Amino acid sequence: MNTPDPVLPMTVPAEGLPARVRIHEVGARDGLQNEKAIVPAAVKAEFVRRLAGTGLTTIEATSFVHPKWVPQLADAEELFPAVAELPVDLPVLVPNERGLDRALTLGARRVAVFASATESFAKANLNRTVDEALAMFAPVVARAKAADVHVRGYLSMCFGDPWEGAVPVPQVVRVCRALLDLGCDELSLGDTIGVATPGHVGALLTALTEAGVPVDTLGVHFHDTYGQALSNTLTALRHGVTTVDASAGGLGGCPYAKSATGNLATEDLVWMLRGLGIDTGVDLGRLVATSVWMAAHLGRPSPSRTVRALAGSGADSHQEH
């Protein structure tokens, strides 16, 4: 794939940042579940394989939800076995014990539950209160841990809610603590409608640290609705976060939050981290090529600025950074 001159971006490290960041790639699940058209399982499997070929080590594969709710992922039983042998971590979303049963049957070793920091979104997404949802997740997490399966807890609406507006920081901290107390190994702080700004991100991370939440259990999941995803990510890195969710080509949003458009594009993230001298293990040229390939299948260009810039440049390189 086309990439710029290999010396660009110029590497200029900044103080107080981690040496390495693990990218939690969500394009194959969070991205494709928001497509109006059903992407064939074979295309999804090839997408995951190509993502694995870029050097990404964590690629969220699919979701074991009821097909009625997310028909785009109704092929989980077909898709997961097609990619299960890849030498990468392949987390899957499990909304309840039935979803966990399906995932464990296929040999999944990493699962995720999806909680909400607000009552309105919990009702819209899970048809439960926040605490009822946590109670539903308790046996899911317990059974997963008993099977020695890694559990991630997604927490949506951490920075704002389309029905409730501003979300108090202590409210988010309470649900984070509850998810850890259930046994989650890792939490992902979701800016579901993309309204976070750097000061808010810093305040939440400081509050979580003060509440005894280890920063190494935290990941961040920013949407770029208002163009803030990279600045928010940089703030999180300065607070010690080293896991960042991103979506190849900027695919995806949230089907239950109508104003949410656009996950942080993995390519945009890698470009910034590369310039900061932060290791990701990701080959940016291969990643851009993968997103261009998927965009062709979807019939539209990638919204990622980096994909658009690099797909049209002249030099050809697969250098690893």
N, C-alpha and C positions, 0 to 999 in steps of 0.2 A: 504494500500500500504506500501511497505517497506520504512522505513526512518532510518536515522542513530541514534545513541545514542541521546536521547532527549537533552543532554547538548551541543550537537554540532549543528551548530558552536557556539563557546563560544561567548557570547555577550560582546562586547567591544565598547561602544559608542565613537563617535568622535565629537569634538566640531564643532559648526556651521552647524549642520544638522537638518532637521525637525524631529519632534517627530512622524509624521505619513505621509505616502505616499499613494495616491490613484492610484491604477493600473488601467489603461484603457486597458482592454483586447481586442485584435484585432484578435485573432486566428480564430474565426468563420467567420470573413469577410475577412480581409486582408490575413490571412493564407490560407483559403480554396479557395479563388478566384484564387490562383496561382497553384492549383493542375491541372494536365493534365486530370485526370479522374473526372467525375462528381460525387460528393458525394451526395447520396440521401437526400432529405429534412428531412426524419425521423431521419437519422443519425446526421445531422446538429443540429436538434432540441434537440436530446439527448445530444450532445456535449455542447450546451448552457446550458441545465439543469444541467449537471454535473459540468460545470464551475461555475454556480451559487451556487452549493452545496459546493464549496471550500471556500466561503466567499468573492469572488470577487463581487464588487458592481456595476461595469460598464463593460458591455459586449457588444461589437459592434456586432450586430446581422447579418446584411446583407447590401446589396446595391441595391437601386432601379434605376439601370442603365438599358439601353436597352440590352436585352439578346444577341444581335448580338456582343456587345463589351465585355461583361463578361458572357459567357454562364454558367459558374460555379455558378452564382448567379441568374439564370433565375427563380428560385423558390421562390423569395422573398415573393410573395403573399401567398404561401403555408406555408413558414417557419415562418414568423412573427406572425401570429395568434396562432401558436403552442407554442410559448414561451412568448406571450405578458403578460400573467398573473404572470410571475415570479416576485418576489419582489426585482428586481434589475433594474438599468437604462439600456435601450437597444437602444443605438444610432444606426441610420442607415444612410448610405451615400445617398445623393440626388444630382445628377449632374445638375439638371435643374428644371424648374417649373413642368414639367410632372412627374419627379421623386418625387417631393414634394407632388403633388396631390396624387400619389399612396401611399406614406407613411402616409399622414394625413388621408386618407380614412380608413386605418387600425389602426388608433389611435396612431401612433408614437408620442412621446413627446420629443424626442431628435433627431436632424438631424445634418448632417455634409456636408459641401461643400469642394471641393478638388481643391485648387489653386496651382499655381506654382510660384516660385521665378525667373524662367528663361523663356526667350522667346522660346527656343528650346523645352523644355519639355511641355510648354503650347501648342505649335503647335502639338507635338507628341501625347499628352494625350487628349487635348480638341479641337484641330484644330482651335485654336484662339490665338491671342496675349494675353499677361498677362492682359492688360487693357480691352480687349474685354471679357476675362473670368470674370473679376471683374464685368463688366457691366451685364453679364449674371446672375451672382450670386445676384446682387442687389435686384431684385424682389423676388428671392427665400428667401433670408434672411428676407426681409421686411415682406413677407407674413407669414413666420414661426414665427417671433416675434409677429405679430398681432394675431396669434393663440396661443400665450403664450408657444411657443415651444423653447427649448434650442437649440442654434446653435453653433456648433464647426466649426472652419475653419482650415482645413489641409493646410499646406504649404510645398510643396515638393521642393527638390533640394536646401535646405537652406545652404548646406555646400560644394556642388560640383555638377557638371552636366556632364554627359558623352559626350555631344557635346561641351559644352562651357568651361569645365574645372572649374577653381576656380570661385566662385560666390562672388562678393564684398559684404561685410557686409551691407553697406548702401542700396544696392538693396533689400536685404531681409527685412530690417527694413521698407522700403517704402511699400512693399506689406503687411507686418504685420499691419502697421498702417491703410492701406486701408481696410483690412478685419475687423478690429475693428470699423472703421468709418462706414462700412456697417451695423454694428449691431451684429457682432459675439460676443458671450459670452466668448469664449475660443478659443485659437489657439494651434495647435500642430505643432511644428517645426520638419520637417522631414529631416533626413539624408538618402535620398532615395537610394544612391549608397554606403553608409557606409564609406565615406572617412573622416568624422569629426575626430578631435583629441581634447583633453581637452582644449588646449589653444584657439583653434578656437571657441569651445563652449562657453568658458568664455567671449571671445571678443564679440560674438553676443549677449549674454544675457546682458552684460554691455551696449552695444549700444542700445538695446531695452529699458532698464531701463532709459537711458539718453534721449530717444525719447518719454518718457512718457507712455510706455507700462507697465501696472501693472504686476508684476511677478506672481500674483495669477491668471492671465488669461492664463498663458503659461503652456503647456505640452511639453514633448520631445519624439521624435519617432526615435530611433536609430536602424540602421541595423548593424549587426556584421560581415560584409564582411571582415574587416581587424582586427577583434578581439578587437575593441575599444569601443563597446557599453556600457559595464559596467563602464569603466573609464570615458567615456563621461557623463554617467548618474550621477555618483558621483560628477562630476564638476557642473552639472546642479543643483543638490541638494544643493551644497555649495552656489549657487547663489540664493537660495530661491525657486526653482521650487519644487512643491509637487505633480505633476501629471506626471506619466511616462507611456507611451504606451509600451505594451509587448504582446507577442504572446505565448500562451501555447505550450510547446514543441518546440518552435522556428520555428513554421510554417510560411511560406510566404516570400515574397520579393516584387517585383514590376514587373508587366507584361510588362511595357513600358520601363524599364531600365534593359537591359539584363545582366549587370554585378552585379546587386543587388541580393544578396542571403542572406536570413536569417534575420528575425526580431530578436530582443533581446528576448530570451526565458524567459517567465514569471518565471519559476522555478529558473533560474540563478539569476534573479533580486531579488526574494524573499529570496534566500539563502544569498545574500549580505546584504540585508536590515535587515534580522533577526540577522545576526552577528553584525550589527551596532546598534541593539536595536531599530530599526525604525519599528513602527507598520504598518501592512498592512491589518490585519484582515483575512489573507489567511492561510488556512490549507495546508501546503506544501505537506503532505502525500497524501491528496485527489487530489491535483493538479497534482502531479506526476502520480497517478493512472489514472486520466483523460487523460493525454497526452499519456500514454502507451496504453490505450484503443483506442484512435484515431489513434495512429501509427499502431496499428494492422489493423484497417479499411483501412488505406492507404497502408499497405503492406510494410512498411519500418520502421526502428528504428528512434526515435526522435533524432534530432541533438543536443538537449540540453545536455550539460555536466552534469548538475545536475540531469536530468531525468536518464541519463545512470548510474550515480553513485548511486543514491538512488534506482533505480529499481532492482539493484543487491545486495543491502545490506540486513542484516539479521533481524533487529529489526522491529517490526510492531507497528506503532503508528499513531494516528490521532490527536495529540496534536495541539491546535491552538496557533498560534504565531502572 
